[in-house]
Amino acid sequence: MDDNSSLKQFLDEMTSYGETESAENANSPAPRQSAGVQPAIGRVIEIAGSGSQVVMDVSSLDLLATNPDPSLAMSGQVGSQVKMQVAGAWLIANVRTLKVGEQGEVVANVDFLGEGRSGPGGRLVDFRRGVTRYPIPGAEVMPVSTDDMRGIFAADDSPHIEIGTVYPTDDIRGALYVDPMLSKHFAILGSTGTGKSTSVALILHRISQLSPEGHIVMIDPHGEYSAAFKNCGELFNVDNLQLPYWLMNFEEHCEVLLTTDGAERQRDADILAKCLLGARTKGKSAEQYTKVTVDSPLPYLLSDLNTILVNEMGKLDRAGDTLPFQRLKTKLDELKSDPRYTFMFSGMLVTDSMAGFIAKLFRLPAQGKPISIVDVSGVPSDVTSVVVSVLARMVFDYAIWSRTEAQRPLLLVCEEAHRYVPKDDSAKGQAVRKILERIAKEGRKYGVSLGLITQRPSDLAEGVLSQCGTIIAMRLNNDRDQACVRAAMPEGARGFLDAIPALRNRECIVCGEGVAIPIRVRFDDLEPEKRPASSDPSFAASWRESGGEADIIARTIQRWRGHGR
């Protein structure tokens, strides 16, 4: 009996102690989670080679939506990043799509981007592109904080330029690694009015500041970049370009001098080849070379070419056979007499100025002005493609023939690239198309980088865009353009592509060799004096002003009739 009483007393005391402990715990605050560790926001349900499916915890996402950290507040949204822990490493993935599953749950498709070590407090450090180990279904999915983002986007010691701020953060800088970006070409794409020209100027200014002894040639079809580089670049237009006609190769001569098609064009080309070779070998500079071809960039006199044409024509018996010679002679006389072609076909350009032309155009030496802006807006439209072809070919040929010298890599930037490398291979201007395609395919071997800028990537020749290792895509409104960019981008960047139509002005998606992982960046503001002359006019403001119209018209007509002079 005494034993039973003692047992009952012991049980009563234990019960009383448990109730007291529970009451104290209920009144005390809940334990706080460590600052470096966030609650899981989902779990993995399926794994594939480049991505996986994740079920999101909606309640956890709702709690994070008001977090002051912008990266955590974006968790789970399309375009945001998430992380998964695999054997002591953090695997980073990008949310590509969201949908409601069969049971009403939120299912996300994510693309793997890379991995890093788990540092102090669960932070991500030593991030690198690529995945070595994958999570298993059931693994927890965690949000990515701004501290994690710093670990992902922190630039290493490799030469790089900062172009803006990584979305959605306010202070993490977006960097482009210059050597990988230039050695494997790059493309800047964006619809009209998205800030493309200003962004191009920003990138080239930053590269010029990083490498003041660089060698950059930019083809400017609208004359808008001269204002942006007037203080740090050399500016060329029809008034001072002085492009010698004899620098053209045979194919470029044909595009300028031949006016026929089909069989007649082939006959005219054969005659031109014979006469052109005769003119080149007649020059004094040809004497020191044992092998001279129609493509050799040797000075010759236009009068010599004309004389040889007349002599060959005089050898013919029938008058009807002289028609091809007459066509060539007529076109040659037209080019010599038309003042629009003076920058190229002037009699003053007969001297051997090739060394000086290369030095000033390629900035050898740069002398603190590493970029040449070649404004072709004043070039007659029928020879514009030939002028661009000569400039591009000079860049490539110089790189080939200087391989045994100290390396001087060259960057050729081509604005409105779809004009010169069109999708339609039957269009005119095949010489410029061929040389730009060759630079895209082979330029890396010889130290020639190609930068393509276009608002219509779908009109570019197939294969050219795919040769660009870094793609900077601004807003594109056309479905065909979006599909073209999607096909050129790597698999892991597909989730970012869905944001292209929703990008703001001066925002872009960058993917490829020039960045550690695909990023969305808001470009920095550029100083007014460094911006191109491409701003849109204000109709509302301009149409409220009046006065001085007569003088405006008079000055405009003067420039109009004098071709800008």
WOURPE-V890110 format. One line per field, one symbol per residue. ss: DSSP state (@ for helix, = for strand, . for the rest). phi: phi as a letter, one per 30 degrees, with the letter a starting at -180 (. if undefined). burial: # if it has 16 or more other ideal C-beta (glycine too) atoms within 10 Angstrom, else .. A space follows every 10 residues. Layout:
BEGIN
ss=???
phi=???
burial=???
END
This chain:
BEGIN
ss=.@@@@@@@@@ @@@@@@@@@@ @@@@@@@... .........= =======... ======.@@@ @@@@.....@ @@@....... ======..== ========== .....===== ========.@ @@.======. .........= ===..@@@@@ @@@......= ======.... ..=====@@@ @@@..====. .....@@@@@ @@@@@@@@@@ .....===== .......... ..====.... ....@@@..@ @@@@@@@... .@@@@@@@@@ @@@@@@@@@@ @@.@@@@@.. .......... .@@@@@@@@@ @@@@....@@ @@@@@@@@@@ @@@@@@@.@@ @@@@@.@@@@ ...@@@@@@@ @......... =====..... @@@@@@@@@@ @@@@@@@@@@ @........= =====.@@@@ .=.......@ @@@@@@@@@@ @@@@@@.=== ====..@@@= ....@@@..= ===.....@@ @@@@@@@@.. @@@@@@@..@ @@....==== ==......== ===....@@@ ........@@ @@......@@ @@@@@@@@@@ @....
phi=.ddddddddd dddddddddd dddddddddd ddddddccdd clbdcabbdc aacbcccddd dddddcdddd ddddeiddjd cbbbcbhicc ccbcdcbbac ddcidccccb cdclbaddce iidcbhdbdj bcbcdcejdd ccdccddddd ddcdddddeb bcclcddcdc bdddccdddd dddcibbcbl ddicjddddd dddddddddd bdcdbbccdc dciccdddbd cbbccbbddb dhdddddddd ddedddcccc bidddddddd dddddddddd ddddddddcd bbbdcddcdb dddddddddd dddddddcdd ddeedddddd ddddddcddd cedbcdddcd ddcddddddd dchbddhibd bcccdcdcde ddbedddddd dddddddddd dcddcedbeb cccbdhdddc bddddcddid dddddddddd dceedciccb ccbacbddcd ddjddddddb ccccdbcddd dddddddddd edcdddddde dcdddicacc bjddbdbebc bcdddceedc cddbdddcdd dddccajidd dddddddddd dchjc
burial=.......... .......... .......... .......#.. #####..... #######..# #..#....#. ######.### ####.#..## ######.... .....##### ######.#.. .####.#... #...#...## ########## ###.#....# #.#######. .#######.# ########## #..####### ########.. #..####### #.#######. .#######.. ########## ########.. .......##. ##..###### #.#.##.... ...####### .#.###.##. .##....... .#.##.###. .#..##.... ######..## ..##..##.# ####.#..## ######..#. ..######## #########. .#.....### ########## ##......## ###.###.## ..##.##### ########## #..##.#### ######.... ##.##..##. .######.## ..#..##### ########## ####.#...# ##.#...... .......... .......... .....
END
